[in-house]
Amino acid sequence: MKFWQSISWVEPEQLTEIAKFAEEVGFHGVMNSEHLFLTKKTQSKYLYSEDGKMNHALDYDYADVWSSFAAMAAVTTKLRFSSSVYLLPLRNPIEVAKQAGTCARISNNRVTIGFGVGWQKEEFDAMGVDFHTRGRRTDEMIEVMRKLWAGGVVSHHGEFFDFDEIEMRPVPTEPVPFYCGGKSAAALKRTAHLCEGYVGPGHSMNEIPGLLDDLNRLRKEAGRDHLPFETIIPILPPNPVVDTYKRLEDMGATATFLPPFDMGGLDRGHSEGLGRQSSIDDKKRTMEHYAETIIRKMT
């Protein structure tokens, strides 16, 4: 079982110190979250809360994924970096391939694109991207990016992207893995057909066996069940007890991520985590506690 530490909403100036300490105490990686922005008002329904609303205020930090990964990679040697989740269809695949490929080279292939297709229509509108075709756009982006990472001169003529005889450098020495996030049927199918892993948004222990069965069935139908595959599944509600993680491992999950230092809900009456802001020493104590009570007992 691999353990990732969520660094969602962390103060940006603390990221490199958190990364160094996470590596020191035995975490496999750190995992951030991503939005370009949040809106004061939205007509979009958030998929992972009962009331359909985001569970934190507008002023939470969402540090840029790739510059954060590069900074943390520069001060570590083994720690891995992923996102939960990067909003892939908001971007151009050539740009993302350049950013992720460069970050992979800097980090010696320690980055993963944990992505989703997004839920906030206003974000797409501001970027001039059609919200309603984001699924098909995502699928084509993965195809384009893998072409570019293969090196050499490539062309592409698709529904959304079209170019002739271009070469992008640098390219990663290994393809950057794609881990798909989400709970919908479309997300699970995309995971099985196109990706090297799955990153869950949070699941109860009761629903995890069915989720893993669905992923295994879909991967077999796609003829990809023989390939290496990661399943990063966080538990809801958070239950930092070693026996819980042993059960998760027995179910077949390969990894999990531990809760963010602030659960993101203090402004809506929740009290989990360290709070809206916390010191680097408080965060280190939290990571050391997880390492002592969970990680070291699982290895």
Buried (B, 14 or more C-beta within 10 A) or exposed (E): BBBBBBBBBBBEEBBBBBBBBBBBBBBBBBBBBBBBEBBEEBEBEBEEEEEEEBBBEEEBEBBBBBEBBBBBBEEBEEBBBBBBBBBBBBBEBBEBBBBBBBBBBBBEBBBBBBBBBBBBBBBBEEEEBEBEBBBBBBBBBBEBBBBBBEBEEBEBEBEBBEBEEEEBEEBBEEBBBBBBBBBEEEBBBBBBBBBBBBBBBBBEBEEBEEBBEBBBEBBEEBEBBEEEBBBBBBBBEBEBEEEBBBBBBEBBBBBBBBBBBBBBBBEEEEEBBBEBEBEBEEBBEBBBEBBEEBBEEBE
